[in-house]
Amino acid sequence: MARIAIVGCEASGKTVFMSALTDFYPNLVPENSASNRFAAFAHRQLRTLRQWPPATNPGRTIALEWSLRDSKGETLADISMLEFGGETFRAAFREEEGSSRRQAAVKELMDYLAAADFVILLVSLKELLRDDVAVADAEFERSTEALWVTRGLIEFIRERLPGAGVVIGLTQADRYRDALAAGGGPAAVFAAHWPRIRAVAPGIPVVEIASVSATDADGRPAEGFKTDGILPAMREFARQTYGDADELVKELSALREDLDAYADGREAVHAPISGDSAYSSRVRRFSRLLADVVRATAITGEDRSRDIGVLEAALDRHEAESKQRRGKKYAGAKRRKSAKRRGTPVVRRVFLLALLLALTIAFANEYLPQGCISASCMRMISKLATFSKNDLPIPLPTPATNAAPVAVTTNATPAKAAETVVPATNTTLTTVAVPAPATTKPEPQFRLWHDHKGGVIKAKWIDTAKDGKSITLETEKGRRIRAVLHKFSEADRRYIKDNLK
């Protein structure tokens, strides 16, 4: 489940952003009563009454759970959000105690952030573009504190959430489009007005957000407004979680050409496929990448139905081909195993008869009168002679024609009882343990990864870069994470080293 945390100080536009989210996605289904109430209330406020939703109660937190589904009703992504007051967010990064109620809300917020997979940090353009000379002291202090809290959140993400995605969204972009255009875009405006924040977050993308596309003369939501202004932030979520849709489609197209070539008995166009096992592995990768494209386009709202239809048809073909090849391989192995088993009864019978012969000779030496040993042996030999030499797994050696016959003395003295070893009837045969054949190294399992600053993430190792300096992890929710190896603990680095042997 992809957990999205939407955070920001008071008046940063969190409630309006979430309202626009429920308005834009018709297939965003509420999964608890709080989410259902929020969606109904937000629609009434914005669309019917054309009023802004009220600010969240500072000491109240509401867990919102949604599932984004496709036209068939299948779940493509789960989205979990925590609605809380901006004052709680501000108090979480201030060095002050506050009331017990406020402390409880702050703890709940921090626990929620620690479990987030993606963070959308909202900053009001009104706060960002505020003139420090013209504003009152109270507003100046509020703007200064908002800057400090934003920095605290970014450092929290870097230290506690090493694999989480993050984007900074500048809200109310519909009112400040001229300022954004004059400043060179959202990233340039953010860096110019908050250079200290940009210095600690150089790699975080900055996008503009217009949750409501237009307002009327009174500053209320205009008639027929659109909510697609949330898409820049959601595109970043899709890109950082599943990958860039354009790049994924290109990779899938190249992979499809190689799979088609192998299935048709031709040379691969891009990367060689060594055999049926590698072919099946490529088919599984094709399936995973296609699922990522479907999820990404469902979130961004892009129409890629034509590309997806072609790719799904190719996947169906190669999954069927891979299954057929595995079936033939299994049938061949089964036939070879059956042929091997057909020889085992003869071996087993010869072994049992040899054991019976040894027991009979020992018994005869101990209890039968003189002169009976050779007769007993001859009877056992006559039984063995009933088997054809062709029935034995190893041909019996043929004696030389000029070999002298062995003389059998009928009055031979039997061996002494003290020198004869009679095996006990209840003796248990010793089973010789046959070492198991060497197996391939098992695939990496999910484990907890610890970075050098105490952050923890549960994922499994997928790949290591050629330079050995970074690795790719995959969480239980299927999200791929590229992380620098030296930032992880010594135990994690040793785990990677052992797996590379």
Summary of the structure (lengths in Angstrom):
residues: 501
radius of gyration: 38.0
end to end distance: 33.2
largest distance: 132.0
contacts: 1371
relative contact order: 0.07
helix: 50%
strand: 15%
